[in-house]
Amino acid sequence: MPVGVSTDSEELWSDTCAYIKGSGACAPPDGFFPQGQKWFLGAFDPFELKKRAYQPFLDILRANMRFAGALRMDHVMSLMRLFMIKDEGCEGTYIYYDFDDMLALVALESHLNKCMIVGESIGNVPAGFIDALGQNDIYAMSVLWAERWDFGQGDFKAPEFYPKEAVVSVGTHDMPPLKMWWFGYEIELKYQLKMIDDAERQRLYHERESERWRLLKMLDENGVWPQDNLRKNNYLYGESYPEGLTEAVHALLAKSASRMVVLQIEDIMGLDVLQNLPGTDRDKYPNWRRKWPVDLEDLEKNPDFIRNIQAVKAQR
């Protein structure tokens, strides 16, 4: 379930009063996206929403939950606040919604529609927000890259320290697949698109070398390398891609305390391109236009798919 609607959508065109005029929903800079994310999506006017007893919001919830056993709410912090930037400008501010009302409605509709809720809670998360989700049986979302000590800058956490009431994955659609991350291809991509300068590029490459070592160390300590594909060397400077790395990482996540593990096809297939690059539009990057290298009907017979599924099952 997206956080907002496109500015040229039917929703905004047919009900202009329900949405804030002259501004769009975006995201301020955070640890994963230092440049912020400029979505400029249509966002509900909190006063109009409450005036209408939240009916437009309820309509969206019910439409999404009707045929789903589980629903992932993108940028779930929008139940509390959204960062808005004017259509003509680059500075913004937060607008706030009645968090108690929004949370209660999500919980109620989840119960009525028998649909579990997963909240994508990565980025600038307000204090106490995750606890509030848990109190309403809404699962948080955790990713490998965020499960590190020292506020996401230190060693990777051991599986037993992962959050229990959460859905865990390597990354999200906004983050580089595992193979792309290993080689740092997204760093070069951002440099080529002039999203970062050369000094930042060099800093990120040095940081990535340290991160690769930290990841290998965690995989070694937890004994998750496939027995028929153990680590062969130290892979200095990302010289090659470890053959069993994807299975080892998925086995590590499967050992975690988190109730659910999600595997992404991009990681299983060893893709090294981004599905979506936040902060870009179609003039810079072909967002949401990447196709899988295997047909869905053939997926269950794919050797890489089978090996990764088996790696998870062995730990669960």
Helices and strands as residue ranges (DSSP letters): H 10-14, G 16-18, E 23-27, E 37-41, H 46-51, H 55-65, E 70-73, G 76-79, E 81-86, E 92-96, H 99-113, E 116-119, H 129-135, E 139-143, G 144-146, H 149-152, G 159-161, E 166-169, H 178-183, H 185-192, H 198-221, G 236-238, H 245-254, E 260-261, H 265-268, G 296-301, H 303-313
